[in-house]
C-alpha cells in the first residue's frame, strides 16, 4: 500500500517527519517534469532539492544563456548570489526554466516564452497558451508542481505577468532586496529577482532565503534592515493582515487600461467584485486614489530609454565577468551580430527581429547609462512613478497598499523599484472568445486562462504586501478551482 502526498506548497514538513526522503522528492519532481516535457518549461535539470531557477540566473553547473545561443557554453566564476543563498538555506538547484529570450528585451515581434536555447514554453491552462513573459518557464513550473518553488526575474512585469497567467503567486521584490550579482541584466534601475510558487507562504519562504545584502550589488546596501534582522516574510502570512489596512484603488488607471484594451473587462469586473472581500476582511478600501500624472506616464518614452541605456552598459558588465566565453561576446553589438549571422538560423532572425537592440545601438539616439543624456530620463521615471504615480498616491491618501488587476499593475512599481505581489483572482469564463498573441502563434486569452490581483506598496514593505496577499488568498482560494489542461502523473509516494 502507498500513500499519495500533496504536491502543492513546500514539502519541507514531509521531509522533517520522515514521510519521504530527499531522493524520493527529487525523483518525483523529475518525473513530473518528464510528464509534461512537451511544454518546454524546464531546461538543464540536475540533482538536488527541488527549486527551479530562470535561465538568466547563474548556477555553476548549468548554462546561463538568457535563451541565446551566443552564451551557450559560457561559464561564470561562481553561482549568482541568489542561487548560493538557496543552497545555503538547504535547497539545491533542480534545473533551469525556459524564458522569453533576453528576458523579452530583443524583439518587437517575438512570442512570450520563446528562446533559441529552449524553444517555445507553453502556458499551463489552455493548449498552445501564451505563458506570458519573461519568467515563462518559472510560471508554468510553479503551476504544475515541477518544483517546490521557482525563481524569476522582473524588469517590468516578468514575474507578475507569467505568475497570473499560470494561476500562481509571484512576488516582485523592491529593487535592491535581492542581489542581481551574476544575473544576466536588462536594467540596474529596475531588475529584481523573486519567487513564484503555488501559494503565498511557499513564495515567502523562498524570498526569506534569497533576500539580503551582497557586496557585489551595491543596490542591496539600501535595505533598511539587513540580515539578520530582515522582516520575517513567513510570519507575515497572517490571515488577519487586512484588518485595519487602508487599501487604495486608483480608478483612473482602470479607466485608462480599459480604454486601451476593453478585452480586459472580465478582469476588471472580477477585481471590483473582490473589493467586497477585502472590506469583509476588515480593510478600508479607499477609491479614487488616482495617479496624478497618469496621462504623462502613458505618453512617456522615459522607461524605454532608461532600459535601453542600462542594457548597453549592464550587459557589457555582466559579460566581462564570464570565466569562459566561447563566442567572445563582450557587448550588445557582439550579441546583435551573432544573432543576425549564426547559421543555420536557430535564432530565427529576421523572423524574430532585433528592434529593441537596433534602437539601443542607433548611432544617433543610442547611449549607455553613463552618458549625460541618460539622467533626465531617469528623473522623469522617478517622478512619474513617485509623486505622480504609485508612491505619491500611497502618501497622499495614507495608504498601506494600492491594488490593481495584475494585467494593469507592473509598470507603476517597475519605474520606481517598488514591490508588488500577485495572487490568483479568477479565470476567463465559458464562452470567452479566443484571442491570439501579436505573433499569431499562441492563445493570449480564452476560456480557462487565469488572471490575478496585485498588491503594490512602498519600497522594502514586502512583508506588509505578503500579509495582505496571504489574507486575500485564504479568503478566496481561487487556485485549484480550474485545472490545467495537462497535469503531471508522477506523485510523491512512500511505501508502508
Secondary structure as UniProt FT lines:
FT   STRAND          2..4
FT   HELIX           12..16
FT   TURN            17..18
FT   HELIX           22..35
FT   HELIX           37..39
FT   STRAND          42..43
FT   STRAND          51..54
FT   TURN            55..56
FT   TURN            60..61
FT   TURN            66..67
FT   HELIX           69..71
FT   TURN            72..73
FT   STRAND          75..76
FT   HELIX           81..88
FT   TURN            89..90
FT   STRAND          93..97
FT   HELIX           101..104
FT   TURN            112..113
FT   STRAND          114..115
FT   TURN            116..118
FT   STRAND          119..120
FT   TURN            127..128
FT   STRAND          129..130
FT   HELIX           136..144
FT   STRAND          149..154
FT   TURN            158..159
FT   HELIX           160..165
FT   TURN            166..167
FT   STRAND          169..172
FT   TURN            176..177
FT   TURN            181..182
FT   TURN            188..190
FT   STRAND          192..197
FT   HELIX           200..210
FT   TURN            215..216
FT   HELIX           218..222
FT   TURN            227..228
FT   TURN            233..236
FT   TURN            239..244
FT   STRAND          246..249
FT   HELIX           251..260
FT   HELIX           262..264
FT   HELIX           265..280
FT   TURN            281..282
FT   STRAND          284..287
FT   TURN            292..293
FT   HELIX           294..298
FT   HELIX           302..320
FT   STRAND          322..324
FT   TURN            326..327
FT   HELIX           332..341
FT   TURN            346..347
FT   TURN            349..351
FT   HELIX           355..360
FT   TURN            363..365
FT   TURN            369..370
FT   TURN            372..373
FT   HELIX           374..385
FT   TURN            386..388
FT   HELIX           390..396
FT   TURN            397..398
FT   STRAND          401..405
FT   HELIX           406..414
FT   TURN            415..417
FT   STRAND          420..427
FT   TURN            430..431
FT   STRAND          435..436
FT   TURN            438..439
FT   STRAND          443..445
FT   TURN            447..448
FT   STRAND          450..456
FT   TURN            459..460
FT   HELIX           462..476
FT   TURN            479..480
FT   STRAND          493..495
//
